Amino acid sequence: MNIKKIASFILPLSLGVFLIWYSLSKFTPQQITEIKHYFKNANYWYVIISISFGFLSHLSRAYRWNFMLRPMGYNPSLANNAMAVFSGYIMNMFIPRSGEFSRALVVNKYEDVPYDKALGSIIAERVADLIVLGLIVATAFFIQIDILKEYLLETVNTTLLLSLMAGATVLGLTFLWFIYKTNTKISLKIRGLVSGIMTGVLSIIKMDKKWAFIAHTIFIWIMYLSMFYINIYALPQTQNMEFGVVLSAFIIGSFTIAFTNGGFGSYPFAIAEILSLFGVTLTVGTAFGWIIWIAQFVMLVFFGGLSLILLPIYNKNK
């Protein structure tokens, strides 16, 4: 294993450990006891329900995948697709951003789908998911625009904010010029990535069952959001949170998954910080964030580990 691969595992994990230490170091012994009390008295029936929503979302993702593969002449079984999806998620828990590659490897090994085509279909899926996430972000922004504007005005110097926006605009335009007007190795690689994304978007538009694909995409994200939302009833202190607050926390949590190994450390930390903007105490936010993350972790480790065991057994004749 080379240094780059070791670093891709160690650095995100180290960041997660640091964020756990940093978040807990801010609490007094009494507050730590308070967090433990929230864990002890949480209603875990709601957590179990949230896990079922997560399972349905991943099952739908496995079914949706064939809408991309069938036009290319491949029709993997739902069982292999589902086990590929779950094994991909468990790989992400240990090696960040490796799940997509492992998914492609599984269907290549057991369903004879060429690796490049399998990976291309996964990238196209991610484009669709990114579009939906963008719509959710826009919705949350408009719902909470007054609170966010007030927060920014209170905490950020207006002149500094405008200067940063102007600087970001200049940097963005310079970056676009560099990408599309030069032929360096980096610019060519980024142009190829953009081209691949556009190809993915067009493949969705052109597929025969695009409306079924879109319906499954919407269902997947409804399940993701439901998995997060139902957990507010696990703690009495979070039961009355407004939907806009929950939506904002859900978005922040979604982005932190990529920072560390499956959001280890970064997910609960970010959830607690964003909820504190809306009046939720850090102790409650920390407990809430960890309850959700642990529920997701248990689900992915259980079904992911089971998938890794069952894949060679289910495909023993292949």
Secondary structure as GFF3:
##gff-version 3
##sequence-region A 1 318
A	DSSP	alpha_helix	3	25	.	.	.	ID=ss1
A	DSSP	alpha_helix	29	41	.	.	.	ID=ss2
A	DSSP	alpha_helix	44	69	.	.	.	ID=ss3
A	DSSP	three_ten_helix	70	72	.	.	.	ID=ss4
A	DSSP	alpha_helix	78	94	.	.	.	ID=ss5
A	DSSP	alpha_helix	99	111	.	.	.	ID=ss6
A	DSSP	alpha_helix	115	143	.	.	.	ID=ss7
A	DSSP	alpha_helix	145	155	.	.	.	ID=ss8
A	DSSP	alpha_helix	158	181	.	.	.	ID=ss9
A	DSSP	alpha_helix	185	206	.	.	.	ID=ss10
A	DSSP	alpha_helix	210	229	.	.	.	ID=ss11
A	DSSP	three_ten_helix	230	234	.	.	.	ID=ss12
A	DSSP	three_ten_helix	236	238	.	.	.	ID=ss13
A	DSSP	alpha_helix	243	256	.	.	.	ID=ss14
A	DSSP	three_ten_helix	261	263	.	.	.	ID=ss15
A	DSSP	alpha_helix	266	276	.	.	.	ID=ss16
A	DSSP	alpha_helix	282	314	.	.	.	ID=ss17
###
